[in-house]
Amino acid sequence: MRIIALSLLAVAVRAPLPAEVALEPAFPKLFFSQPVAISPVPGDKQRLLVVEKNGTLQVVEGLGSAVQTKRKIFDITQPRDGKLEVGGECGFLGVALHPQYAKNSQVYVYYSLKIDGKLHQRVSSFRLSDASSLQVDPTTEQVLISQQDPAGNHNGGDLHFGPDGYLYISAGDGGGGGDPYDSARQIADRFLAAVFRIDVDRLDRNLAPNPHPAVGSLPDGKPAYHVPSDNPFVGARSHRGLEVDPAKVRTEIWATGLRNAWRFSFDPKTGVCYAGDVGQNLYEEIDILVPGGDYGWSVLEGDHVFNKKDAGGKKAMPSKGDHTASKFQAPIHEYDRKLGNSVTGGVVCRGDRVPGLEGAYVFGDFASGRIFALRKKGGAWQSEQIAKDLTVAGFGHDPSNGDVLVASLAGQVKRIVRK
């Protein structure tokens, strides 16, 4: 994501996608401080969570009724061992309640902080002081991953529990332009340019992570999480044709080669994982993430060859990538600068209140404000712009009716409705 400024289709295809739609305030009397993510309360149709980039977490209550209210349940503006960093693409970026939060009181967050002046991106768990009210006890932090970050942009920051009960986490390539830290082709010794999959319940059948300074420890010195034993890079000895030390591989990696997966989600019906990966200068992309998938950055940008020496295509526009030879996963969709320049990954609509939208993947572009519906028809993915709203930072669902919700950094959560 580009917070200050923010890639579609090689050809923009107009498909017979939904009836005319509009955006309206989801909760007309509620305003937020830079809402950046919308997260569900598992099993609850009357509440949802809204992450505020500047360091607070709100619960919205009364969904499905005439009146909704909001209540602050967490404040991370003063981390215990550093200073919250909210400039640019940093801040409080993601939250996920444990599927069994009512029993174990666990909530997971992703935030940016500076420790001794050095930027870190952190994933931690906290305990709820009261599971029924969702109030978070800020004194109960358990660090899971605290990765020093070479630059302030490309932070990923999304968190979701998958259908398998494991926690999935997105992280960018470390920032800068053109992957200057050579992160995207690496699977060893760094928590960057990937979506990670970890076992926060530390089940006996799973594995301890390979040692690394970024891995948090429990009071007894054991790692704060386990790695699912079926993660795709467990035991890996090579990657992109180069040998790697299996003792240094970040076995937490589930999908790799991502520049900055700014928002990913699981289709609540099929479990398919979609992600919006922010491009460099020419193309934005939508991916379906699969275990062990390598999405090609920085060899590719979208579905095209990436040329660091001519990243803006001034000398010649890049050719299509050869995914058969490279074994990179091709995006299901890309778009160029005519339509936008910073994709915000979305959600699959499973509500039925907007005719024609059910089953479509709805996503947006932060810079242009365009909101699109994407679906597969006749073997090809087709997209159409359906609405527009500036500073679209995240998507979610209204659990009371399945409506698609849109978080705008301007201060509101909106819903997609039939005109």
N, C-alpha and C positions, 0 to 999 in steps of 0.2 A: 504494500500500500504506500502511496505517496500522500502524506498528510497535507503538504503545501500545494502540490499539484498532482495530479495522478499520472488493452490492445485489441474488428470482429470479423470474423470470417474473412477468409481470402475474398469471398464475395458475400455481401449481406443478402440473405435469402428471406423473402417474405412468405411466410407459411400461414395457413389458415388457423393461426393460433387464436388466442381468446377473443371473446367479445371485448368491446371497449372497456377499459378499466380506468380507475382514478386512484389517487392517493388521498387519504384523509387522516387526520389525527386519530390514532388508535385510542388514546386516552386524552380527550380534549383539554382537560383541566390540569394535566400533569406535564411538567417540564423537567428536563434533566440537564446535567452538566456534562456536555460532550459524550452522549451515549454512544458506545463503540461496539457493544455486543449484547445480544439477547439470548438468555439461556433458560431452559425449562426447569421446573421443579418436578422431579420424577413422580409420576402417578397422580399429579395434582392438576386439575383443570381450572382452578380458580386463581392460580398464582404463577408468576414468572419473574425472572431476575433480569435486571438491566445493569450492565457494567458501565460506570462512568470513568472515562479515561483519566481524570485527575485524581482518582484514588478511592472512590467510594462505590458501594454496591447497594442498589435499591431493590426491594421486592415490591412488585405491583400486585395488589390484592383486589378481589372483587370482579375478576374476569367473568363474563357472562351475565353480569348484573348491571343495573342502571348506573351505578356509581363505582368508580375505581379509585383507590388510594395508593400512595407509595409510602414506603418507610425505609429509612436507612438501616441496613443490618450489618454493615462492615465498613471500616475505614482503615486504609493501609497507607495513609499519607505520611506516616512516620514509622518506617520499618525499624526493627530493633537494632539492626547492625549496619545501617546505611541511610541513604537519602533517596526517597522516591524520585525518579527521573520521568518527567512528563513532557519534555520538549519534543517537537517533531513527531516521529513515529513511535516514541517510547510512551510508557505510562502503564496504567492498569488495563490489561488487554483481553483477559479471558477468565472465565469461571466455569466450573462444572461441579454440581452436587453429585455425590456418590449415589448410585442407584439404590443403595440401602441406607441412605442418610438417616432415615428415621430410627434405624437400629444402631448405626456406628457413628453418627453425628459428624461425618467427614465432608469437607468441601475443599476444592482444589482451585488454585488461582495461578495466573501468569502475570508477572509484573516486572517493570524495569527499575533498577536502582543503581546508585553509585556507592561503591565501597572503597573507602580511601581514595576517592576521586576517580576510580575506574568503573566503567559501565559494566553491568551484569544484566542478564535476562534470567529470571528465576521462576521456577515452578515449586510451589509449596502446598502443603495441606494445612488446614486449620480445623479446629473442632467447633461445632455449634454449641454454644452455652445452653441453648434450648432448641431442640429439633422442631418443635411445633411452631415456634415463632421465626425460625431460621436465623436467629441472632448469632453472629459469629464472635467467638472469643479471640481477640487479637493477640493474646498472650500465649496462644497454643501452637505457634508456627512450627512446623516440621519441614525443613528444606528437603526437597527431592532432587532437584537439579538447579545449580546456580552457575551458569556459564558466563565467563568473561566475554564481552562482546567488543570486537574491534571498531565498530562504528554504530551510530545511532539509528540507522535505517535498516529495513528488511528484518523485522523481528518476529514475523509470524504472530504467535501469541494466542492462537485458538486452542481450546481444550474441549474435548467431548469424550464421554464414555461410549464405546462402540456397542453393537448388539451382543458382542462376546463378553462384555463386562470389564474390558480393559480400558485404560485411559490412553487416549490418543492426543498428541501434542504437536503443533506445527512450529517450526523455527526457520527463519530466513537464512540467507547465505553469509551473514555477517555484515552486509552493507557495502557501501561504496558503489562503484559502477563497473560492470563487466567482470564481477567476481574477482576482485584484486587479491583476495586472501586464499584463492584456489580452494574454496570450501566445497563446491557442489560436486566435484568428482571424488571426494573423500568419503570413506565410511569408517575410518579409524581415527580415534583420538580427538573427536570434536562433536559437539552437539549443534550442528548447523545444517542448513539446506535440506531439510528432511521433515517427514512426519514420523514421530516416534510412538511406540506402543509399549506401555509398561503395565506391570501388575502391582497395583497399589495395595492389594490385599496380601501380598507376599505368600502366595500359595506354595505348598511343599513341592508340587510337581514342577515348579518353575525355577529359574536360575538366578544366581546373584549376578549383577552387572559386572563387566570388566572394570577394574579399578580406574578411577579418574578423579582429579581434584574437584570436578564439578558435581560429583555424586554425593548427595547428602547421606549422613549417617544417623542412625538411631542412638539413643543414650548408651546402648550396650556396644556400640561400635559397628554394628552390622549395617549393611546398606538399607536405605529407607524404602526401597522398592525391589521387586524382582523383575526379571525379563521373561516374558512368555517363552517357553521352550520351543515353540513352533515359529518364533519370529524368523523372518527369511534370511537374515545375515548371521544367525548363530552358526559358528564354525566356519564362516567364510574365510577363504585363503587368497582370493583374488577379486578384483573389481575393476571394470573397464580395462581389462587386459594387463593389469599390474598386480603383483603380489602384495598381500597385506598380512600383517601379523594377527592371527585370530585372537590373540590375547589382548589386542588393542582395539579390535573392531567394536564400534558402538552397536552392540547387538540390540539396542533399543530401537534401531531404525526399522521402520516398516515400509516406507517409500522414500526414495532419494532423488537427487538431481533437481531440486526445486529452488527457484530463485527467492520467492517469498510467497508462500501459500497463505494469502490473506483471506482467511475464512474458508473452512471446509465443513462438510456436514454429511451425515448419514441419512439416506432416504428412510423415513420411518416405516415404510411398507416393505421395501426390498433389501434394505441394509447396504445398498451401494453407496460408496463414499465419493463425493464430488468435491473438487477444490478449484478455487480461482487462484492462478499463479501469476503474480504481477510481472510484466515484461520490462525490458530495458528501454529501448527507444522506438521500437517498431511494432511489436505484437504483444497482445495479452492472450492468455489461454485459460480454457476450462479443461480440467483433467478428471478422469475417473481413476482414483487411486486403487492400486491392487498390491497385494503383498509382494515385496521385492521389486516393484516397479522402479525403473530409473527414467526420469522425465527429461533428461538430456541437457539441462543447464550446466555449464555455459557453452557447450558445443552447439546447442540449439536455443533459439528464442521462439517460443510458440512452435509452429510446424516448419520453421525455416532455420537455415544455417546462420549461426551468430558469428559475426566478424568483428573482433575487438578493435581492429585498426580502422574499421569503417562502420561503427556501431549504428550510425544514423542513416546508413544507406545512401550517402552522398555520391559515392562513385558508382554504385550499382546496387539495386535491390537484391536481397539474398535469394538463393534458390531454396527449394523445398528440401527438408532433411530426408535422408535415406534411413528410415526406421528399420528396415529389414536387415541391412548390413550392420547398423549400429546397435540393434537390439533395444533402442530407446522406445519407451511408450509414447505413442503419438497422442497429442491432445485431441479431445473430441470436438473442439471448437477453438477458433482463434479470431481475433479482430484487430484491425489496424487503427492508426491515429485519426482516421476519418470519424470514428465512432467513440473514441475515448483513449485514455492512457493510464489507467490504474484500476484494474479489475477488483471488484469486491465479490468474493464467492458468496453463493446464496444457498437456497434450500429448495427441495422438491415440494411443490404444492400438493397436499393431500386433502385439502378442504374442498367442498363442493359448492361454495357460495358464489364463485365467479365462473360462469359457464365457459368451458374451453380451457381453463387454466389447470384443472386437476391433472396431475402427472407430469406437468412441465417443471423444468428446473429454472427457478427465477433468480437472477443475479443482476448486478449493477456495475457501474463504473463511477468511481469516486470523483473524478475530475469533470467528466461531461455530464454527470447526473443521469445518464440513460439507464433505464431498467429494462431488462430483456427477459423473454420467456424462451427457453430452449427445449426442444424435444426431438426424439429420433423418429423420423418418418421415412418409410421405404428404404431403410438402411443408411440414411444420411441424417446428420444432426442439422436441424434448421432453427433459426433464431429470428425473433421479431421484437423490435422495441415496443413496449407496452405502456411505459410511463416515464416520468422524469422528475428527479428530485436531487438537489445538490448535496454533496458531502455524505453520500451513502456509505456507511462504515460497516454495517452488518445486517444480517437477516435472521429471522426466527419465525416461530409459529405462535398464534394465539391458541392455547390448548383447549379453550372452551368451544371453538368452532372450526379450527384448522386454517383460519386466515393467515396469509403471509404477512409478516410484520417487517418493517424497515427501520433501522436505527440511523438517524441523521445526526452527525456531529453538531449540527446547528441547534439541537436541543430537544427534539421530539422523537417519539416513536410513532410511526405511521402504519396504516394498514392498506393493503391493496383491495379495492372493492369494485363492484360492478357499477358502471356509470348509470 
